[in-house]
Structures are given as structure tokens and as C-alpha cells.
Amino acid sequence: MSDLLLEVKNLKTYFHTENGTVKAVDDVSFNLHSGETVGIVGESGSGKSVTSLSIMRLIPMPPGEFAGGEVIWHKDDGSKENLLEIPIERMRDYRGNDISMIFQEPMTSLNPVFTCGDQVVETIVLHQNISEAEAKKRTIALFDQVKLPTPERIFDAYPHQISGGQKQRVMIAMAMACEPKILIADEPTTALDVTVQKRILELMLNLQKEKGSTTIFITHDLGVIAEIADRVIVMYKGKIVEQGTVLDIFSNPQHPYTKGLLACRPPLHKRLYRLPTVKDFMEVGSDGKIIEKISSVEDALKAVEIKAEDREARIKEMMSKPPILQVQGLKTYFPAKKNFFGKVLSYVKAVDDISFDVYPGETLGLVGESGCGKTTLGRTILRLVPATAGKVIYKGKSILDLSKSDMKDMRRDMQIIFQDPYSSLNPRMTIGAAIIEPLQIHGIGANDNERMDKARQLLETVSMQADHVNRYPHEFSGGQRQRICVARALALEPEFIILDESVSALDVSVQAQVLNLLNELQDNYGFTYIFISHDLSVVKFMSDRMVVMNQGKVEEMGDSDDICYNPQRAYTQKLVSAIPEGRLEDIKERFARKNG
């Protein structure tokens, strides 16, 4: 093993709240060695991010407190220093110079009123004591190193003027600016397309190889860990439940929580009717001890696998009926450039001559990278965005030709669930009020008491408690808030629902629960879905057929399994190849290349 760089010993980070003390990190110990990548995995609330913030001394105090433990830095001269005990001024010298951090959301980490280049220059000047002119040269060289197109242009660009993947590269450049010994990457690819994610992971591996740095990579996705990590630390409720080499963890997981995380990611080369969840593998007894329910990931996957002939029969029966939705030659253009007199000179063709049918009870997947037009297409179908040309026919009625009052009635039958459940819910309204609001608008129910009874039933339908109607959105987790949005969409008893990136921001374990819920509701109520996502493996699990979009057009369309197993177009092949699957043979090959 390489030289010991950092020791985390019995670390305890607690938060004192009105409801008691939260043991966010509870007696955590691990070592970091030069040149390695350590992955820390777990669900939201497991303590993985708080562990990294504790190392950086970025915990707000109060309400936070270091209740015990040490973070020992090993210096080049052989001496040691406990980072939790040194003055905060000394700690600032470590930050940036020796330890840097890439945060999850680059848009909130970058200052919107300064250019991207100025923000990196500020970091270099602060820590390296060189001139701004020299810092600018180094910044442009860094932008080139992280494979940003036209580094000089991006130097002068503001964060809102570049894409999400480009913003993340700027954050990586900023973190690498002073060539730190340890780079902490906290969910750096969660919100990115799989193709952008793959490029970012390759970039981080290449930079680590060039600079010899050590990386802590934090994520909830074990598929990503398989692509980048040497060792894995699995955290659950503030504690480390398992750690070992990435090969050991994937080939022979010991803890039921680890097995659950491995099993709940939608597999690309199996067809399941239900995703296993962490709860399938373990439960917590009354004494707080974890009880294992299933011992084998393979057994769990076999138990929920669909027979090919059953699926074929279902799709054949479904497509024998007339389509519930027909999209014909649909176009949605936005003005891109106007002259002095306001005349439009060019357009962004977000949706460009798209046609397809959707059958009753079907889930049609829409997949593609950010900017391909899939979200605009979904919103155009529901007339949330005006169409430029084409037809949308739902149950024989032309949606684009309906009057406002007729469209209002039609919205009872056609609903949408958006990507961010928190921004979809009014923070000042209770959950019950949010659910009954569409009932009030459409005059459904004799009075609010009757409507509230329905809200309670809907919450139970989505596996939540009836008494949650009196709580507010901030009192729930991301997965629970998404369930509330599902309950609100069901309030009007629709037949057709568009799900726009509705699980992309969720942990893989919570994502599995929400996807299973959507499938159960479809089976019980006969819903028809359009499922929009940039994650092809999730779309493949959910959908019967799939539409692959690229630059506003249909790149490929057909059976979901056929497209995933045998993609015909180069663009689709690129999407499929970018999915981190976490296969043992890929891990072994990566280790052979690294050690060879």
C-alpha cells in the first residue's frame, strides 16, 4: 500500500436540534493512502457527506459538534497533525492547498455574479501568492486540462452561460488549481447525463494519474463506484457497516445493506417486474439490531425476473388496441435571434417533426441527453409549452385545438409529475392542502372535509401515513416528497401521466421504491405513462417501448429491450456504453490495467 496520508479515527459528528441529538457520523474510522480512490457510499442521511465536511472542518457550529475522534494529517517530514484541533486559520491553509472539495451542485457552488475564470483565479491567488496575470494563464491551462471547449471563452463566461457538465468541469479545475494531495468529490455526477458522467469520471481518473492525488468519491450509486474506486466504504445511519476492495464488495458483499444497494440499481441486461430494495434484504429489530432477510443478490434478482414470453404476450395485447395518444409531426421552436425590429432571424428547434403513438396501459420511455428536447416534447403534449406545428390527438380529440375551458377539463385526465418534488410543492401549504387543491379547482368533492378524506386515502395508496396531511414539505425526505407529488397527480384520477425526470435526483434505493410504486399503480389503475429520463437503464426498466431523442429529432424508436441489447444508431450506442453497470468482469479488467 502507498504512503499513509490521512487517518480518520473514531470520528463523531453530532447535530443538536429541537428534537434531540442527531448522530450524523458515529464512531467512523478509515485510512487514506497516496494515489488511491476511496468510494464512500450510502443513502441520503447515511453520514457520507458529513464525514467529508468534518475532514474539511466545514461543519456549522452550532448546531454541529465534533463529539469525539481525530482526523490525523501525515506530513511529508513524518510529523502528524490533528485537523480537528488546529486553529481555524491554520485549517484554511490546508483547504485548497492540501485538501479540496468538489460539491454536488456546481450551480450553487459557483458565484453567479463572477465569471468562471475569475473564480478560479481568486482561488489560485489566495493560496499560491502569485500575480493575477500568472493565475489567469494557469486557469486557462487548467480549463484545457479538464477538456473544456474554448477555454478562453469559458474563462469570460458566467456560470449560467455554460452547461451542467461544463460547470462541473470548472469546479474540478478550481479544486485541482493548487494541486491538492486529497480531492473530495461529493456526488459530482449525480445530476449529469450518463455520457457527461462518463467523461467526468474518465477526466478525474486521468487527473489523478497525472498528479498522483488521492480521491474520496462520495455517491449513492455503486455502479459509479465500480468505475472509479479502489476501496469502498459503505455507510448506514452514521456508521461504517462494511469496507473492503471494490472487487471484494461487488463479488462477495457481507452486509445486507450493501447487498440491497447492489440489487436496487436497474440492471441493463435483465428484465425485472420489480426492483429489489434495501428493505427486501434487511429490517431493524426492536432492539436496533439489523436482521438479514435475503442472503444473496442473485437470488433476489431471480425472484423478480420476467419471462420473455410473458412480456411479449402483454405487449402484443396492449398494441392490439387503438392508441390513446397520437403525436403527429410535432414541432416546437423557440426564437434564438432577433433583429433590431424584433423579427426572428433563427430558431432553436427543440422538438423537430416528431411522430409516435402511445397505447392504453403502456409506458413509453423518452430518453436522451440534456437539451435533446424530451422535456419540451412532454410539456408540448400537455400544452404547457405552445406547439409550432403538428398534431396531438388524445382519445380522438385534438389537444392543440381545444379551447381553454375544454383544455382545463382535459387536464383532469392528463397529469404531469416534475423532476424536483420540492419546487413542485408550495412550502407554505400542508401536504393535505397541496393534494386537495386540484380537487378544489375542478369542483370535485362536496366539501373540503370530504376532499381531505380522499387526500388521506391517496397518501396511503402511495405507502405514506394518512396523518401526514397536516405536515409541510420540508418535513419529508426527497423520496417521500416525490410520493406526495404522485398522490397529488392521482387526485383527479387521470388515465395518462407524464413523468419528467421524476426519479433522477433520488438515491438509487429510494428511486427503486418510487419506480416500483409507479408500476404497482399502473397495474392497479391501468395508467398510461410517458417516462422521461436521461438514464437509459431506468427507462429500460420502466418502459415497454422507447424513443431515443437527439437534437429535437427521433434517433431510434422500438422495443426497449431491443434498443438496449442491440442499438442501431451510433448515438444510442454511445448512451448504452456510458451506463455504469458495475459488472465484475469490468472491475477486474480495470484493476488489471491499473496494476499492469
C-alpha positions as CSV (number, residue, x, y, z in Angstrom):
1,M,0.0,0.0,0.0
2,S,1.2,3.6,-0.7
3,D,2.2,6.1,1.9
4,L,-0.4,6.8,4.7
5,L,-1.8,10.3,4.1
6,L,-4.8,10.7,6.4
7,E,-6.2,8.8,9.3
8,V,-9.8,9.2,10.4
9,K,-10.1,7.8,13.9
10,N,-13.4,7.2,15.8
11,L,-14.9,10.4,14.3
12,K,-18.1,11.5,15.9
13,T,-20.1,14.5,14.4
14,Y,-23.3,15.3,16.1
15,F,-26.0,17.9,15.5
16,H,-28.1,19.2,18.3
17,T,-31.7,20.0,17.3
18,E,-35.0,20.8,19.0
19,N,-36.0,17.2,18.6
20,G,-32.8,15.8,20.1
21,T,-29.2,15.0,19.1
22,V,-28.6,13.5,15.6
23,K,-25.5,11.3,15.4
24,A,-24.7,12.1,11.8
25,V,-21.3,10.5,12.0
26,D,-21.0,7.9,14.8
27,D,-17.5,6.4,15.5
28,V,-16.2,6.3,12.0
29,S,-12.6,5.1,11.2
30,F,-10.7,4.7,8.0
31,N,-7.3,5.5,6.4
32,L,-6.3,7.2,3.1
33,H,-3.1,6.4,1.2
34,S,-1.4,8.3,-1.5
35,G,-2.7,7.8,-5.1
36,E,-5.8,5.7,-4.2
37,T,-9.5,6.4,-4.7
38,V,-11.8,5.5,-1.8
39,G,-15.5,5.4,-2.5
40,I,-18.0,6.2,0.3
41,V,-21.5,5.0,-0.5
42,G,-24.8,5.1,1.3
43,E,-28.3,6.7,1.1
44,S,-29.0,10.3,1.9
45,G,-28.6,10.7,5.7
46,S,-26.1,7.9,6.0
47,G,-23.4,10.4,7.0
48,K,-21.1,10.2,4.0
49,S,-21.2,13.9,3.1
50,V,-21.0,15.0,6.8
51,T,-17.8,12.8,7.1
52,S,-16.2,14.7,4.3
53,L,-17.3,18.1,5.6
54,S,-15.9,17.1,9.0
55,I,-12.5,16.4,7.4
56,M,-12.6,19.8,5.9
57,R,-13.8,21.4,9.2
58,L,-16.9,22.9,7.3
59,I,-19.5,21.8,9.9
60,P,-21.5,24.7,11.1
61,M,-21.1,25.1,14.9
62,P,-23.7,25.3,16.4
63,P,-25.7,23.2,15.8
64,G,-22.9,20.9,14.9
65,E,-20.3,19.5,17.3
66,F,-17.2,17.2,17.0
67,A,-18.2,14.9,19.8
68,G,-15.0,12.8,19.5
69,G,-12.3,11.3,17.4
70,E,-9.4,12.6,15.3
71,V,-8.5,13.5,11.7
72,I,-4.7,12.9,11.6
73,W,-2.8,14.5,8.7
74,H,0.6,12.9,7.9
75,K,3.1,15.4,6.7
76,D,6.0,14.8,4.3
77,D,8.5,15.2,7.1
78,G,6.9,12.4,9.1
79,S,5.2,14.6,11.7
80,K,1.4,14.5,12.3
81,E,-1.3,17.0,13.0
82,N,-4.9,16.6,14.2
83,L,-7.0,18.8,11.9
84,L,-9.8,19.0,14.4
85,E,-7.6,20.7,17.0
86,I,-5.6,23.3,15.0
87,P,-6.8,26.9,14.8
88,I,-9.3,27.7,12.0
89,E,-6.7,30.0,10.4
90,R,-4.3,27.0,10.0
91,M,-7.1,24.9,8.6
92,R,-7.7,27.5,5.9
93,D,-4.1,26.9,4.7
94,Y,-5.0,23.2,4.3
95,R,-8.1,23.9,2.4
96,G,-7.3,24.3,-1.3
97,N,-3.6,23.7,-0.9
98,D,-3.7,20.1,0.6
99,I,-7.4,19.2,0.6
100,S,-10.0,20.4,-2.0
101,M,-13.7,19.5,-2.5
102,I,-16.0,19.3,-5.5
103,F,-19.6,19.8,-4.4
104,Q,-22.7,18.1,-5.8
105,E,-24.4,21.0,-7.4
106,P,-22.0,23.3,-9.3
107,M,-24.6,26.0,-10.0
108,T,-25.0,26.7,-6.3
109,S,-21.2,26.4,-5.7
110,L,-20.2,28.9,-8.3
111,N,-20.9,32.6,-7.7
112,P,-23.4,33.8,-10.4
113,V,-22.0,37.4,-10.5
114,F,-18.4,36.5,-11.3
115,T,-17.1,34.8,-14.4
116,C,-15.9,31.2,-14.2
117,G,-12.3,32.3,-14.8
118,D,-12.3,35.0,-12.1
119,Q,-13.5,32.4,-9.5
120,V,-10.6,30.0,-10.3
121,V,-8.1,32.9,-10.4
122,E,-9.2,34.0,-6.9
123,T,-8.5,30.5,-5.5
124,I,-5.0,30.4,-7.1
125,V,-4.1,33.9,-5.9
126,L,-5.3,33.3,-2.4
127,H,-3.3,30.1,-1.9
128,Q,-0.3,30.4,-4.2
129,N,0.7,34.0,-3.8
130,I,1.2,34.7,-7.5
131,S,0.1,37.6,-9.8
132,E,-3.3,37.6,-11.3
133,A,-1.8,37.5,-14.8
134,E,0.1,34.3,-14.0
135,A,-3.1,32.9,-12.3
136,K,-5.1,33.6,-15.4
137,K,-2.6,31.7,-17.6
138,R,-2.7,28.8,-15.1
139,T,-6.6,28.9,-15.1
140,I,-6.8,28.7,-18.9
141,A,-4.3,25.8,-18.9
142,L,-6.5,24.1,-16.2
143,F,-9.6,24.6,-18.3
144,D,-7.8,23.0,-21.2
145,Q,-6.7,20.1,-19.0
146,V,-10.3,19.4,-17.9
147,K,-11.3,19.3,-21.6
148,L,-13.4,22.4,-21.6
149,P,-14.1,23.6,-25.2
150,T,-12.6,27.0,-26.0
151,P,-11.1,27.7,-22.5
152,E,-10.6,31.4,-23.2
153,R,-14.3,31.8,-23.9
154,I,-15.3,29.9,-20.8
155,F,-12.9,32.0,-18.7
156,D,-15.0,35.0,-19.5
157,A,-18.4,33.2,-19.3
158,Y,-20.7,33.4,-16.3
159,P,-22.0,30.1,-14.8
160,H,-25.5,30.4,-16.3
161,Q,-23.9,30.6,-19.8
162,I,-22.5,27.1,-19.8
163,S,-23.9,23.6,-19.5
164,G,-24.1,21.5,-16.3
165,G,-21.3,19.3,-17.4
166,Q,-19.1,22.3,-18.2
167,K,-19.9,23.9,-14.8
168,Q,-18.8,20.6,-13.1
169,R,-15.5,20.8,-15.1
170,V,-15.0,24.3,-13.9
171,M,-15.5,23.1,-10.3
172,I,-12.9,20.3,-10.9
173,A,-10.5,22.8,-12.3
174,M,-11.0,25.0,-9.2
175,A,-10.5,22.1,-6.9
176,M,-7.3,21.0,-8.7
177,A,-5.9,24.5,-9.1
178,C,-3.4,24.2,-6.2
179,E,-2.7,20.5,-6.9
180,P,-4.1,19.2,-3.6
181,K,-3.0,15.9,-2.1
182,I,-6.6,14.9,-1.4
183,L,-9.6,15.6,-3.6
184,I,-13.0,15.1,-2.1
185,A,-15.7,14.7,-4.7
186,D,-19.2,14.8,-3.2
187,E,-21.8,13.4,-5.6
188,P,-20.1,15.2,-8.5
189,T,-22.0,13.4,-11.3
190,T,-25.5,12.8,-9.8
191,A,-27.4,15.4,-11.9
192,L,-25.4,14.7,-15.1
193,D,-26.3,12.7,-18.2
194,V,-24.7,9.3,-18.3
195,T,-22.5,10.4,-21.3
196,V,-21.3,13.5,-19.4
197,Q,-20.9,11.5,-16.3
198,K,-18.6,9.0,-18.1
199,R,-16.4,11.8,-19.4
200,I,-16.2,13.4,-15.9
201,L,-15.2,10.1,-14.4
202,E,-12.5,9.5,-17.0
203,L,-11.3,13.0,-16.5
204,M,-10.9,12.6,-12.8
205,L,-9.1,9.3,-13.2
206,N,-6.7,10.8,-15.7
207,L,-6.0,13.8,-13.5
208,Q,-5.4,11.6,-10.5
209,K,-2.9,9.5,-12.5
210,E,-1.1,12.7,-13.7
211,K,-1.0,14.4,-10.3
212,G,-0.7,11.4,-8.1
213,S,-3.5,12.7,-5.9
214,T,-5.8,10.8,-3.6
215,T,-9.6,10.9,-4.1
216,I,-12.6,10.4,-1.8
217,F,-15.5,9.8,-4.1
218,I,-18.9,10.1,-2.4
219,T,-22.0,8.7,-4.1
220,H,-25.2,6.7,-3.6
221,D,-24.6,4.8,-6.8
222,L,-22.5,1.6,-6.6
223,G,-22.4,1.5,-10.4
224,V,-20.3,4.7,-10.4
225,I,-18.1,3.4,-7.6
226,A,-17.3,0.3,-9.8
227,E,-15.9,2.6,-12.5
228,I,-13.6,4.6,-10.3
229,A,-12.8,3.3,-6.8
230,D,-10.0,1.1,-5.4
231,R,-11.6,0.6,-2.0
232,V,-15.2,1.1,-0.8
233,I,-16.7,2.3,2.5
234,V,-20.4,1.6,3.0
235,M,-22.2,3.8,5.5
236,Y,-25.6,3.4,7.1
237,K,-27.1,5.8,9.7
238,G,-23.8,7.4,10.6
239,K,-21.7,4.1,10.9
240,I,-19.5,2.1,8.6
241,V,-21.2,-1.2,8.1
242,E,-18.7,-2.7,5.6
243,Q,-15.4,-1.7,3.8
244,G,-13.0,-3.5,1.5
245,T,-11.6,-3.5,-2.0
246,V,-14.1,-2.7,-4.7
247,L,-13.7,-6.3,-6.1
248,D,-14.5,-7.8,-2.7
249,I,-17.6,-5.6,-2.2
250,F,-19.0,-6.4,-5.6
251,S,-18.1,-10.1,-5.7
252,N,-18.9,-11.0,-2.1
253,P,-20.8,-8.4,-0.2
254,Q,-21.3,-9.3,3.5
255,H,-23.7,-6.8,5.0
256,P,-27.4,-6.9,3.9
257,Y,-27.4,-3.1,3.4
258,T,-24.6,-3.4,0.9
259,K,-26.5,-6.2,-0.9
260,G,-29.6,-4.0,-1.1
261,L,-27.7,-1.2,-2.6
262,L,-26.2,-3.5,-5.2
263,A,-29.5,-5.1,-6.1
264,C,-31.7,-1.9,-6.4
265,R,-29.9,-0.4,-9.4
266,P,-31.9,-1.3,-12.6
267,P,-29.9,-3.9,-14.5
268,L,-29.4,-3.3,-18.2
269,H,-29.2,-7.0,-19.2
270,K,-32.1,-8.4,-17.2
271,R,-35.9,-7.7,-17.4
272,L,-37.4,-7.4,-13.9
273,Y,-41.1,-6.7,-13.0
274,R,-40.0,-5.2,-9.7
275,L,-36.7,-3.8,-8.4
276,P,-35.3,-5.3,-5.1
277,T,-35.0,-2.7,-2.3
278,V,-32.9,-2.4,0.8
279,K,-36.0,-3.4,2.8
280,D,-36.1,-6.7,1.0
281,F,-32.6,-7.5,2.4
282,M,-32.9,-6.3,6.0
283,E,-35.1,-5.0,8.7
284,V,-34.2,-3.3,12.0
285,G,-35.4,-5.2,15.1
286,S,-37.0,-3.6,18.2
287,D,-33.5,-3.8,19.8
288,G,-32.0,-1.8,17.0
289,K,-30.1,-4.8,15.5
290,I,-30.2,-5.5,11.8
291,I,-31.9,-8.7,10.7
292,E,-30.9,-10.2,7.3
293,K,-33.9,-11.3,5.2
294,I,-32.2,-12.4,1.9
295,S,-28.6,-13.5,1.8
296,S,-28.0,-13.5,-2.0
297,V,-28.2,-10.6,-4.5
298,E,-28.5,-13.2,-7.3
299,D,-31.5,-14.9,-5.6
300,A,-33.2,-11.6,-5.1
301,L,-32.9,-10.7,-8.8
302,K,-34.0,-14.2,-10.0
303,A,-37.2,-13.9,-7.9
304,V,-38.4,-10.8,-9.8
305,E,-37.2,-11.7,-13.3
306,I,-39.8,-11.6,-16.1
307,K,-40.1,-14.4,-18.6
308,A,-39.6,-13.2,-22.1
309,E,-42.8,-14.9,-23.4
310,D,-45.0,-13.2,-20.7
311,R,-43.7,-9.8,-21.6
312,E,-44.2,-10.4,-25.4
313,A,-47.8,-11.5,-24.8
314,R,-48.5,-8.4,-22.7
315,I,-47.1,-6.0,-25.3
316,K,-48.9,-7.8,-28.2
317,E,-52.3,-7.5,-26.3
318,M,-51.6,-3.8,-25.5
319,M,-50.8,-2.8,-29.1
320,S,-53.8,-4.6,-30.4
321,K,-55.9,-1.7,-29.1
322,P,-56.3,1.7,-30.7
323,P,-53.7,4.2,-29.4
324,I,-54.7,6.5,-26.5
325,L,-52.3,9.2,-27.7
326,Q,-51.1,10.1,-31.2
327,V,-48.3,12.6,-31.8
328,Q,-48.0,13.6,-35.5
329,G,-45.3,15.8,-37.0
330,L,-45.0,17.8,-33.7
331,K,-42.7,20.9,-33.8
332,T,-41.8,23.3,-31.0
333,Y,-39.5,26.1,-32.0
334,F,-38.1,28.9,-29.8
335,P,-36.8,32.3,-31.2
336,A,-33.0,32.2,-30.9
337,K,-32.0,35.5,-32.6
338,K,-33.9,38.7,-33.5
339,N,-33.0,41.8,-35.5
340,F,-33.4,45.4,-34.3
341,F,-37.1,45.4,-35.3
342,G,-37.9,42.2,-33.4
343,K,-38.1,40.0,-36.4
344,V,-36.9,36.4,-35.6
345,L,-33.8,35.5,-37.7
346,S,-33.3,32.0,-36.4
347,Y,-34.9,29.4,-34.1
348,V,-33.9,26.7,-31.7
349,K,-35.7,23.6,-32.9
350,A,-36.3,22.0,-29.5
351,V,-38.9,19.5,-31.0
352,D,-38.5,19.0,-34.7
353,D,-41.1,16.9,-36.6
354,I,-41.7,14.1,-34.1
355,S,-44.4,11.4,-34.5
356,F,-45.3,8.3,-32.4
357,D,-48.3,6.6,-30.8
358,V,-48.9,5.6,-27.2
359,Y,-51.2,2.6,-26.3
360,P,-53.5,2.2,-23.3
361,G,-51.7,0.8,-20.3
362,E,-48.3,1.3,-22.0
363,T,-45.2,3.0,-20.6
364,L,-43.4,4.8,-23.4
365,G,-39.8,5.9,-22.5
366,L,-38.3,9.1,-23.8
367,V,-34.5,9.1,-23.4
368,G,-31.7,11.4,-24.4
369,E,-29.1,13.8,-23.2
370,S,-29.9,17.2,-21.7
371,G,-31.0,19.6,-24.4
372,C,-32.3,16.8,-26.7
373,G,-35.9,18.1,-26.5
374,K,-37.5,15.4,-24.4
375,T,-38.9,17.7,-21.6
376,T,-40.1,20.2,-24.2
377,L,-41.9,17.4,-26.0
378,G,-43.6,16.3,-22.8
379,R,-44.7,19.8,-22.0
380,T,-45.9,20.5,-25.6
381,I,-48.1,17.4,-25.4
382,L,-49.9,18.8,-22.4
383,R,-50.0,22.4,-23.9
384,L,-47.7,23.7,-21.1
385,V,-45.5,24.9,-24.0
386,P,-47.1,26.2,-27.3
387,A,-46.5,24.0,-30.3
388,T,-45.2,25.5,-33.6
389,A,-46.8,22.8,-35.8
390,G,-48.2,19.3,-35.8
391,K,-51.0,17.4,-34.0
392,V,-51.5,15.9,-30.6
393,I,-54.6,13.6,-30.5
394,Y,-55.8,12.2,-27.2
395,K,-58.7,9.8,-27.3
396,G,-59.7,11.2,-30.6
397,K,-59.6,14.8,-29.6
398,S,-57.1,17.3,-31.0
399,I,-55.4,18.7,-27.9
400,L,-53.8,21.7,-29.7
401,D,-57.2,22.9,-31.0
402,L,-59.1,22.8,-27.7
403,S,-60.4,26.0,-26.1
404,K,-59.0,27.0,-22.6
405,S,-62.1,25.7,-20.8
406,D,-62.1,22.4,-22.7
407,M,-58.3,22.0,-22.0
408,K,-59.0,22.6,-18.3
409,D,-61.4,19.7,-18.3
410,M,-58.9,17.6,-20.3
411,R,-56.3,18.2,-17.6
412,R,-58.3,16.0,-15.3
413,D,-57.3,13.1,-17.5
414,M,-53.7,14.2,-18.3
415,Q,-51.3,14.9,-15.5
416,I,-47.5,15.5,-15.1
417,I,-45.0,14.8,-12.3
418,F,-42.0,17.1,-12.5
419,Q,-38.3,16.4,-11.7
420,D,-37.9,18.3,-8.4
421,P,-40.6,17.4,-5.9
422,Y,-39.6,20.2,-3.5
423,S,-40.1,23.0,-6.0
424,S,-43.3,21.3,-7.1
425,L,-44.8,21.7,-3.7
426,N,-45.7,25.1,-2.1
427,P,-43.6,25.2,1.2
428,R,-46.3,27.3,2.9
429,M,-49.1,24.7,2.2
430,T,-49.6,21.5,4.2
431,I,-49.4,18.2,2.2
432,G,-53.1,17.8,2.6
433,A,-53.8,21.3,1.2
434,A,-51.5,20.6,-1.8
435,I,-53.3,17.3,-2.6
436,I,-56.8,18.7,-2.4
437,E,-56.0,21.9,-4.4
438,P,-56.7,20.3,-7.8
439,L,-59.9,18.8,-6.4
440,Q,-61.0,22.3,-5.4
441,I,-60.1,23.8,-8.8
442,H,-62.2,21.1,-10.6
443,G,-65.0,21.2,-8.1
444,I,-64.6,17.5,-7.1
445,G,-66.0,16.5,-3.7
446,A,-68.9,18.0,-1.7
447,N,-66.6,19.9,0.7
448,D,-63.0,20.2,2.0
449,N,-63.6,17.6,4.7
450,E,-64.6,15.0,2.0
451,R,-61.6,16.1,-0.1
452,M,-59.2,15.7,2.9
453,D,-60.5,12.2,3.4
454,K,-59.6,11.5,-0.2
455,A,-56.1,13.0,0.4
456,R,-55.6,10.6,3.3
457,Q,-56.6,7.7,1.1
458,L,-54.2,8.8,-1.6
459,L,-51.3,9.1,0.9
460,E,-51.9,5.5,2.0
461,T,-52.1,4.5,-1.7
462,V,-48.5,5.8,-2.2
463,S,-47.3,4.0,1.0
464,M,-47.4,7.0,3.3
465,Q,-49.4,7.7,6.5
466,A,-52.8,9.3,6.4
467,D,-51.9,11.8,9.3
468,H,-49.1,13.3,7.1
469,V,-51.8,15.6,5.7
470,N,-51.0,18.2,8.4
471,R,-47.3,18.3,7.8
472,Y,-45.3,20.6,5.5
473,P,-43.0,19.6,2.5
474,H,-39.7,20.4,4.4
475,E,-40.6,17.7,7.0
476,F,-40.2,14.9,4.4
477,S,-37.3,13.3,2.5
478,G,-36.8,13.6,-1.3
479,G,-38.4,10.2,-1.9
480,Q,-41.4,11.0,0.4
481,R,-41.9,14.3,-1.4
482,Q,-41.9,12.5,-4.7
483,R,-44.6,10.1,-3.4
484,I,-46.7,13.2,-2.3
485,C,-46.4,14.6,-5.9
486,V,-47.6,11.2,-7.2
487,A,-50.5,11.3,-4.8
488,R,-51.4,14.8,-6.0
489,A,-51.3,13.7,-9.6
490,L,-53.6,10.8,-8.8
491,A,-56.2,13.0,-7.1
492,L,-58.0,13.8,-10.3
493,E,-58.0,10.0,-11.3
494,P,-56.2,10.6,-14.6
495,E,-55.6,7.9,-17.3
496,F,-52.4,9.4,-18.7
497,I,-49.4,10.7,-16.8
498,I,-46.1,12.2,-18.0
499,L,-43.2,11.6,-15.6
500,D,-40.5,14.1,-16.3
501,E,-37.1,13.0,-14.7
502,S,-39.2,12.2,-11.7
503,V,-36.6,10.0,-10.0
504,S,-33.3,11.4,-11.3
505,A,-32.5,13.3,-8.1
506,L,-33.2,10.3,-5.7
507,D,-30.9,7.8,-4.1
508,V,-30.9,4.5,-6.1
509,S,-32.6,2.8,-3.1
510,V,-35.4,5.4,-2.9
511,Q,-35.5,5.5,-6.7
512,A,-36.2,1.8,-6.7
513,Q,-39.1,2.2,-4.3
514,V,-40.7,5.0,-6.3
515,L,-40.3,3.1,-9.6
516,N,-41.9,0.0,-8.0
517,L,-44.8,2.2,-6.7
518,L,-45.4,3.6,-10.2
519,N,-45.5,0.1,-11.7
520,E,-47.9,-1.1,-9.0
521,L,-50.2,1.9,-9.6
522,Q,-50.2,1.2,-13.3
523,D,-51.1,-2.4,-12.7
524,N,-53.9,-1.5,-10.3
525,Y,-55.4,1.5,-12.2
526,G,-54.4,1.0,-15.8
527,F,-52.4,4.2,-16.1
528,T,-50.6,5.1,-19.4
529,Y,-47.2,6.7,-18.8
530,I,-44.7,8.7,-20.8
531,F,-41.5,8.3,-18.8
532,I,-38.8,10.9,-19.5
533,S,-35.2,10.4,-18.3
534,H,-31.6,10.7,-19.3
535,D,-30.9,7.4,-17.6
536,L,-31.3,4.7,-20.1
537,S,-31.2,1.8,-17.6
538,V,-34.1,3.3,-15.6
539,V,-36.1,4.0,-18.8
540,K,-35.5,0.4,-19.9
541,F,-36.8,-1.0,-16.6
542,M,-39.9,1.1,-16.7
543,S,-40.9,1.2,-20.4
544,D,-42.4,-1.2,-22.9
545,R,-41.2,0.8,-25.9
546,M,-38.6,3.6,-26.1
547,V,-38.0,6.7,-28.1
548,V,-34.4,7.9,-28.2
549,M,-34.2,11.7,-28.9
550,N,-31.2,13.7,-30.2
551,Q,-31.3,17.4,-31.1
552,G,-35.0,17.6,-31.3
553,K,-35.5,14.6,-33.5
554,V,-36.2,10.8,-33.0
555,E,-32.9,9.0,-33.3
556,E,-34.3,5.5,-32.7
557,M,-37.6,4.0,-31.7
558,G,-38.8,0.5,-30.8
559,D,-38.9,-2.2,-28.1
560,S,-36.9,-1.2,-25.0
561,D,-35.1,-4.5,-24.8
562,D,-34.2,-4.4,-28.5
563,I,-32.8,-0.9,-28.3
564,C,-30.7,-1.7,-25.1
565,Y,-29.4,-5.1,-26.3
566,N,-28.9,-4.1,-30.0
567,P,-28.8,-0.4,-30.5
568,Q,-28.7,0.5,-34.2
569,R,-27.6,4.2,-34.2
570,A,-24.2,5.4,-33.1
571,Y,-25.9,7.9,-30.7
572,T,-27.8,5.2,-28.9
573,Q,-24.7,3.0,-28.8
574,K,-22.9,5.9,-27.0
575,L,-25.8,6.2,-24.5
576,V,-25.7,2.5,-23.7
577,S,-22.0,2.2,-23.4
578,A,-21.9,5.1,-21.0
579,I,-24.1,3.4,-18.4
580,P,-22.0,2.3,-15.3
581,E,-23.2,-1.3,-14.8
582,G,-20.8,-2.5,-12.1
583,R,-20.1,-5.8,-13.7
584,L,-17.3,-7.9,-12.1
585,E,-15.5,-8.5,-15.4
586,D,-15.3,-4.8,-16.0
587,I,-13.9,-4.2,-12.4
588,K,-11.3,-7.0,-12.9
589,E,-10.3,-5.5,-16.3
590,R,-9.9,-2.1,-14.8
591,F,-7.7,-3.4,-11.9
592,A,-5.6,-5.4,-14.4
593,R,-4.9,-2.3,-16.4
594,K,-4.1,-0.3,-13.3
595,N,-1.7,-2.9,-11.9
596,G,-0.3,-4.0,-15.2
